[in-house]
Amino acid sequence: MRLPLIGIKIHSCEVSLHERNHLFRQGSKDNGSRPLAVRFARIWETITATGWTILNLGCSNRESIVNIAEIFNRGGLAMWPLLILSILTLGTIFERLWFWGMVLRGETKLAEQILDAARHDWQEALELAANACDQPIGRFLYTPLQLIDTNPEIFRLALEAAADEELSAMRRGEKVLEATITMAPLLGLLGTVLGLISALSSIRLGDIGTPATLGVGLGISEALISTASGLVIAIIALAFQRLFQAFLLQQAQIFRRTGNELELTYRQAWLEQRIKGEAEKTLF
């Protein structure tokens, strides 16, 4: 069936109010085709509106990218080392967030399971720690559990050595954040100084208050872009460094508490075994 679609302009992708009224008048002449014509007009209007919305969003995103590039170029040469620092900082932050997310998941429960097993069967505790060697708490407890039936002092030294090794590995990436916190504001300040030198170099004392100094304000504002960028990068790095230090302190407390409980359990078992052995010697 042919539809009265005379009022639709396909090439302009748009249906005006006058054209829709014309469409309705054309459709009213044919009662059988009116519902389909009206439905098609509404669908076409919806598609057109959606297309214009997507086009506007794309244009706005493109303008935002252009604005960021312009701001970066106005910041001067100091923006390039700041860009490198920001990339290193973001990479370190994402890697540390993934690492701490894996470490803190089920760590306390695993430590309790190993300690409960050590109170009854040291071999079972050793197997649990060996199966959990992909976790820092598992490696921390597995090292001394390998030295069963040794002197308690050696057991304690093994605990301390394992704790130091694991805590040192958890500090990975800390130097990158510290360097960013120190260098980013200085690089931003350097960019600002260079920008001020460039903006004020063409001004003479006799030009003050004349139209020749109109562009100085714009040059100064552009020179401050690098300082603002450096401060933002340093603040972000400082915030995440404090967060990771809090995680490290929490981990050290868990190691200390778990290690003390395991050492106490081992000393008690070793003392009982020694008393039992001496009693057997006296009987024979």
N, C-alpha and C positions, 0 to 999 in steps of 0.2 A: 504494500500500500504506500503511496506517495504522501509525504507529509508537507504541510504548508510552512516551509522554513525560509520564507523569503526575507524575513526581518533579521536574520542572523548573518553577521559579518565574520566569516571564518578567518580572513586574512588579518584582521585586527585583534582577534582573540578577546573580544569584549562585546557585551550585550548591554546597550543603553536602555533607559527607561522608555523612550519613545519606541524603540525597536521591539521591546517586550509587549507594549500595548498593541503594536501592530500585529505581533504574533498572536496575541489573544483574540484580536478581531478576526484574523484569518482563520484561527481555529474554531471560532464560534459559528462560522459558516458550515462547518462540517462536524456534526456532533460525534461522529465515530472517531475522528482524528484529534479532537481537542485534548483529551487526557494525555495522549502520547506527546503531543507538541508542548504542552505545559511542562510535563515531566522532563522532556529533553532540554527545555530552556533553563529549568532550575539546575539540572545536572551540569549544563554547560557553564552557567554562572558560578557554580561552586568550584568547578575545575579552574576557571579563569582566576577566581579570587585566590585559590591555593597557589597557583603558579606565580601570581604577583607577590604573594607573601614569601615564597621561597626565593624569588629573585631579589627582593629587598633584603632578606637575611644574608644572602650571598654577597650582596654589595656592601652591607655593613661589616661583615667579617673581613672582606677584602680591604675596606677602609681602615679597619683596626690594625691589620697587618702592616699596611703602609704607614700608619701613624707610629707604630712601634719601631719600624725601620728608620723613620725620620728621627725619632727621639734618640735612637742608638747612634746614628750618624752625628747628631748635634753634640753628643756627649764627648766626642773627641777620641784621641788615641787610647786614653785610659780605659775605655769601655771594652777593648779587646781582652786585656788581662782579667778584667772583671768578669767577662763572659766565660773565660776558661775556668776561673775560680768557681763561678756559679755552677758550671757543668760538673766539676769535680765534687762540689758540695752536695748537689742533688744526687749524684751517683752514690756517694757515701751514705747519705741519709736513707735512700731507698734500700740499700744493701743491709744497713744496720737494722732498719725496721723489720725487714724480712727475717734477719737472724734472731732478733729478740722475740719476734712472734713465734718462731720455732722453739726457742729455748724455754719461754715461760709457759708453754702449753703442756700441762700435765706433769710439770717438774716436781711439785710437792708430793703428788700422789706416788710418783715413781720412787722418790726418796723414802717415803713411808713404807712402801712395799719391800725395799731392800733392807731397811732397818728391822722390820718385823721378821723377815726371813733370817737375818743374822742372829736374832735371839733364839732361834730354834735349830737352824741348820746353816753352817757357814758355807757349805758347798752350794746350797740353793741360792744364797745371797750372791755368791760369786757368779753363778749362771745368770741371774737376773741383771747384774751389773754388766756382764759381758754382752748380753742381748741389747742393752741400752747404751752401747758405746757411741752411738750417733748423737747422744745428748751430753752436754758438759757434766751434768750431775752423775751420769753413768760412768764416764771416764774417770771422774774424780773419786768415785767409790771403788772402781775396779782395780785401780793401782794398789791401794793397801790390801785389798782382799786377796790379792795374789800372794801376799806374804803371811799367810796363816801359819801358825805354830812358830812364830818368831818372837823376838823380844818386843814388849809393848813400846819401847822407845823407838825402835826401828819402824814399827807400825805408825807411830805418831809422825815421824819424819817423812814417811811416805805420803801421809795425808797432807802435810804442809807443802811438800814439793808438788803434789798434784794440784792443790788449790792455787798455788802461785802460777803454775803453768796455764791452767784454765782461765784464771782472771787476766793474765797477760794477753791471751788470745782474744778475750772479750774487749780489750781496749783497741782493737784494730780499727783504724779510721779516725781515731781521736786526734792524731796529729794533723790530719787534713782539715778537720773542723777548727782546730786551734790556729792553724796558719791562715785560714779564711777569716776568722774573727780578727786577727791581727792585721792582715794585709789589705783586706777589702776597704776599710775606711781610709787607710793611707793612700791607696791607689785612687780612690775617689777624690781625696783632697789634692793629690798631685794633678789629676785631670782638671780640677777647678782652678788651681794656680796657673796651669798652662793656658786654660781658656781665658782667664783674666788678663794674662800677659798679652795674649793675642788681641783681646778686645780693647785694651788700653794702649797698645803700642802705637796706634795711629793717631792718638789724641795729643795735641800740644796745649800748653797752658793758655794760649790765646784763643783756643777753640771752645773753652768752657762757656756754656750758656748759649752757644750758637747752634744752628741746625746741623753742624758737623758731628755733634755728640748724640744725635737722636738714636743711632743704632747701638750705643753703648749698653743701654738697659737690656736689649735683646741678647747681646753677647754675654752679659753677666748671667742672665737667667739660663742660657744654654750651658754656661760653664758650671753651674750648680747641679746639672743633671748627673754628672759622674759622682759627686759627693752623695747625692740621694741614693743612687744605685748601690754604691759601696756600703752605705749604712743599712740598706734593706737586706743585702746579702749577708752582712755581718750579724744582723739581728736574727735572721732565720737560722744561721749556723749556730749562734749562741743558744737559742731556744732548744734546738735538738741536741746539742752537746750536753746541756743540763739534764735533758730527759734521759739520755743514754747513761750519764753518770748516776742518775737515780736507779736505773736498772742494774748497773754494775754494783752499787752499794747493796741493793736488795739481794743480788746473787751472792755477794760476799757473806752476808748474814746467813743465808741458807747454807752455804758451805760450812760456815763456822758451827752452826747449830747441828747440822747433820754429822759433821766430822767429830764433834765432841761426843755426841750420842754413840756413834760407832766405836770410837776409841774407848769409851767407858764400858760398852758391852764387851769389847775384846779384852780389856784388862780383867774384867770379872771372869770371863770364860777362861782366860789364861791362868788366872790365880786358882780357880777351881780345879783346872786340869793339873796344875803343879801340886796342889795339896793332895789331890787324889793319887798322883804318882808317888809322892813321898809316903803316903799311907800304905800303898801296895808294897813299897820297898821294906817298910818296917815289918809288915806281916810275913814277908819271906826272908 
